[in-house]
């Protein structure tokens, strides 16, 4: 989200993925942020995104991100970060399951 120059400026807040019946406006000052560090980069995320898994999951939708947003080279890099699976298993199915678990925030240790 772009920070307005004037803190009293109203911003258009509409979920671009699911649409909304009408525009929703919210005072910028009402927005609360969480500071997070990812890949050694400090970013500010809306607090609702961090606190509500349903919102987080809607944005980080595994099939959509994997199939529509990532390039083939980016997918290959992520595949290389997955664990090594036994040769006698269905490696492709294991990789798919691991990616789904990652995007669904499931921990299976």
N, C-alpha and C positions, 0 to 999 in steps of 0.2 A: 504494500500500500504506500502510496506517495504521501509524504507529510506535507500538508498545506502550509503555505507561507503565513497565512493568517489562522491562528488557532480557533477562531470562531467560524471558520468556513465549514459549511456542511458538505459532506461527501456522499456520493452515490454508492450504496453498499447493496449489491444484488448478487446472489449466487449465480455466477456465470455458467455453472455446470448443470444445475437443475432448473434454473430460471426462477422467477418469482412473479407472483400475480401483479405486483405493483412495486415501484421503486421504494426502497427503504432509506431513510436518511437518519444519520446519527451524528451527534456532536463529536468532533475529533477528540475533545477533552475527555469524553466518556470512555474512549477506547483504552483498554489496559493491555500492556505488553509484557511478554516474558523474554528475557535475554537468554539465548541459547548459543552454544558453540558447536559447530559441525564442521569437520575437516579443518580445524584451526581457524575458522572464520566465525566471528561473532555476528549473530543475526537477531533481530527482534521479531518475534512472532506474536500474533494476537493471543491473548490469554485464553480465550474460548477454544482456540485450536489446540492448545496444550492441555486443557482441562476436560474436554469433551471428546471421548474416543470416536463417537459417531461423526463428528465434524472432521476429525483427523483422518478417519478411514475414508470418508467421501473424497477428500482431496488426494490422499495417497491410495487411490484405487489401483490395485496391482495390475489387473489385465490392461486397463487403459494406459497406465504409465508405461508398462513394459512394451505393449504393442504399438502405441501411438506416439509416445514422447521420446523414447530412447532410440538412438541409432544402433545399427548392428554392432558397431565397434564398442559402444557403451555397454550393450548387453553382454558382449564377449568378455569385457573387463569384469563385470559383475559375476559372470559364470566362473571366472578364474578365482574369485574370492570365496567361492563355496567350498565346503569340505570335500575331501576325496572319498568317493563311495566305493564299496567293494566291487570288484570286477564281475562277480556273479549276480549282482543286483541289476535292476532296470535303472541305469544311471540317469537317463533322461527323466524318468518319472520321479526319481529321488531329487533331482535338481529342481524340477517344477514344484514339488512339495515343499522343498526348503525355501524357495522364493515366496511361495504363498504364505508360509509361516512367518517369514521375515516381514512382509508387508502387512500381515495381520497382527504383528507384535506378539507372536506366540513364541515361547521359549521351551524347547524340548531338549534339555541336556540330560 
